[in-house]
Amino acid sequence: MCYGRDIYHIHTETNKVNEQSYVFEFDAIQDGQVPKGFNKPQEVHLIRHADEDGNYRLFLMGLQMTTQIKINQYTIKDKQQLILKISSVLAQAERWWEHSNLQNK
């Protein structure tokens, strides 16, 4: 569980610039209404190749510029640390949705 949401699926994916990533999928938050904003299903991507500094990118798909963080290989290898970093990305996304004018979309 990350930031109160269960990971329901993990898979690998290759994007348009040929970067491979691990994709952590989170189901919609059901509150009796049609899921909107942060409550929609979410995907957190971990790019599999390190940059020149040895860091990996972790971000929420659709809000990459707002949620992207860099993590090192030791964080990725430690399950608890990785869960904390994924939770941090989800928290940043939730804050963005709370303060955006797109809350109801």
URZI-V11070 format. One record per residue. N is the residue number from 1. RES is the residue in three letters. SS is DSSP state (@ for helix, = for strand, . for the rest). PSI is psi in whole degrees, 0 to 359 (NA if undefined). BURIAL is 1 if it has 24 or more other ideal C-beta (glycine too) atoms within 12 Angstrom, else 0. Layout:
BEGIN
((N | RES | SS | PSI | BURIAL) (N | RES | SS | PSI | BURIAL))
END
This chain:
BEGIN
((1 | MET | . | 135 | 0) (2 | CYS | = | 120 | 1) (3 | TYR | . | 41 | 1) (4 | GLY | . | 7 | 0) (5 | ARG | = | 139 | 1) (6 | ASP | . | 138 | 0) (7 | ILE | = | 122 | 1) (8 | TYR | = | 348 | 0) (9 | HIS | = | 142 | 0) (10 | ILE | = | 131 | 0) (11 | HIS | = | 172 | 0) (12 | THR | = | 154 | 0) (13 | GLU | = | 151 | 0) (14 | THR | = | 127 | 0) (15 | ASN | . | 185 | 0) (16 | LYS | . | 338 | 0) (17 | VAL | . | 19 | 0) (18 | ASN | . | 27 | 0) (19 | GLU | . | 132 | 0) (20 | GLN | = | 144 | 0) (21 | SER | = | 157 | 1) (22 | TYR | = | 136 | 1) (23 | VAL | = | 122 | 1) (24 | PHE | = | 116 | 1) (25 | GLU | = | 137 | 1) (26 | PHE | = | 132 | 1) (27 | ASP | . | 165 | 0) (28 | ALA | . | 151 | 0) (29 | ILE | . | 119 | 0) (30 | GLN | . | 119 | 0) (31 | ASP | . | 24 | 0) (32 | GLY | . | 354 | 0) (33 | GLN | . | 172 | 0) (34 | VAL | . | 127 | 0) (35 | PRO | . | 133 | 0) (36 | LYS | . | 157 | 0) (37 | GLY | @ | 232 | 1) (38 | PHE | @ | 335 | 1) (39 | ASN | @ | 349 | 1) (40 | LYS | . | 164 | 1) (41 | PRO | . | 142 | 1) (42 | GLN | = | 154 | 1) (43 | GLU | = | 126 | 1) (44 | VAL | = | 128 | 1) (45 | HIS | = | 137 | 1) (46 | LEU | = | 108 | 1) (47 | ILE | = | 131 | 1) (48 | ARG | . | 348 | 0) (49 | HIS | . | 133 | 0) (50 | ALA | . | 151 | 0) (51 | ASP | . | 186 | 0) (52 | GLU | . | 340 | 0) (53 | ASP | . | 2 | 0) (54 | GLY | . | 14 | 0) (55 | ASN | . | 153 | 0) (56 | TYR | = | 151 | 1) (57 | ARG | = | 137 | 1) (58 | LEU | = | 129 | 1) (59 | PHE | = | 163 | 1) (60 | LEU | = | 126 | 1) (61 | MET | . | 132 | 1) (62 | GLY | . | 337 | 1) (63 | LEU | . | 39 | 1) (64 | GLN | @ | 314 | 0) (65 | MET | @ | 333 | 0) (66 | THR | @ | 328 | 0) (67 | THR | @ | 352 | 1) (68 | GLN | . | 132 | 1) (69 | ILE | = | 159 | 1) (70 | LYS | = | 137 | 0) (71 | ILE | = | 156 | 1) (72 | ASN | . | 173 | 0) (73 | GLN | @ | 332 | 0) (74 | TYR | @ | 326 | 0) (75 | THR | @ | 321 | 1) (76 | ILE | @ | 322 | 1) (77 | LYS | @ | 340 | 0) (78 | ASP | . | 108 | 0) (79 | LYS | @ | 315 | 0) (80 | GLN | @ | 319 | 0) (81 | GLN | @ | 320 | 0) (82 | LEU | @ | 318 | 1) (83 | ILE | @ | 319 | 1) (84 | LEU | @ | 319 | 0) (85 | LYS | @ | 319 | 1) (86 | ILE | @ | 319 | 1) (87 | SER | @ | 322 | 1) (88 | SER | @ | 318 | 1) (89 | VAL | @ | 316 | 1) (90 | LEU | @ | 321 | 1) (91 | ALA | @ | 318 | 1) (92 | GLN | @ | 319 | 1) (93 | ALA | @ | 317 | 1) (94 | GLU | @ | 316 | 1) (95 | ARG | @ | 319 | 0) (96 | TRP | @ | 313 | 1) (97 | TRP | @ | 322 | 1) (98 | GLU | @ | 327 | 0) (99 | HIS | @ | 4 | 0) (100 | SER | . | 162 | 0) (101 | ASN | . | 11 | 0) (102 | LEU | . | 18 | 0) (103 | GLN | . | 325 | 0) (104 | ASN | . | 21 | 0) (105 | LYS | . | NA | 0))
END
